[in-house]
Amino acid sequence: MSRRLDGGEQRAEAAALPAPERERVFRCAELSLELDEPLAGSAPVAARWELVERPKPWGRKHGLVMDGAKVLLVKPISRDSPRDVSEELSPGQRRYLVCTNGARDPCCAIRGPAVAQALERELPGQVYECSHLGGHRFAANVLVLPDGLCFGRLDARTAVALAAELEAGRLPLDHLRGRTALEPEQQAAEILVRRELGLTRLAELRLAEGTTFELADGRRAKARLQAHKLEAQRVSCRDAKVEAATRWELEELVLA
């Protein structure tokens, strides 16, 4: 298009073009939340956790292997100089390990640091950044030791509230992925049994065998679960890997 100027010249005018649509960046944690993927029974399984203190960056994989344990690289929030992690805290104090490893998945780097900082303000010296826990689509993920409890989809507010409950001897269930010493079905069974019976204290329930639990009053609770496989979905921001989540349902609970 052009228009005439006073001197008889013509000047071309560029036509206005619509702005290109910005491509939406895929985030696995956003998709998982949108799909309401279940947390119960999704915790990593590890009989024991071995913590190795190293400065960041850690890279995608650390390559450390130890018989009978899963190795995590950790960095305390409160200091930068290396120290033996096993001598860090007094007996009975919990460690809160927050996955912030963006080299494995950006969702952990996006959501983890705010949770770690909020926890450190409430529990100074007890909070660590850690390498890949597993299940980055549930970020922010927090592993609590020595309890071996894994929680997901936390933010700064819910993480602080969760820590307060644990320190008071209570086990909140809303963000609980499971107890890492247990297999997925057992993890889900503990959560479903606690919810069914209204058990809130950490010491009110312990695994006896299979999916049978001992109650504090001496009774036993035997749970029978049904597994429902969901449609496979993409589970990582960095690759196209897909997995089918499992939704566990409590079919029967027998008290004896």
Sequence and secondary structure as in RCSB ss.txt:
>XXXX:A:sequence
MSRRLDGGEQRAEAAALPAPERERVFRCAELSLELDEPLAGSAPVAARWELVERPKPWGRKHGLVMDGAKVLLVK
PISRDSPRDVSEELSPGQRRYLVCTNGARDPCCAIRGPAVAQALERELPGQVYECSHLGGHRFAANVLVLPDGLC
FGRLDARTAVALAAELEAGRLPLDHLRGRTALEPEQQAAEILVRRELGLTRLAELRLAEGTTFELADGRRAKARL
QAHKLEAQRVSCRDAKVEAATRWELEELVLA
>XXXX:A:secstr
 EEE TTS EEE               HHHHHHHHT   TT S   S EEEEE  S   S     BTTBEEEEEE
ESS  S   GGGSS TT  EEEEE  TTT HHHHHHHHHHHHHHHHHSTTSEEEES  S GGG S EEEETTTEE
E S  HHHHHHHHHHHHTTB   TTEEEETTS HHHHHHHHHHHHHHT  BGGGEEEEETTEEEETTS EEEEEE
EEEE   EE  SSS  EE  EEEEEEEEEE 
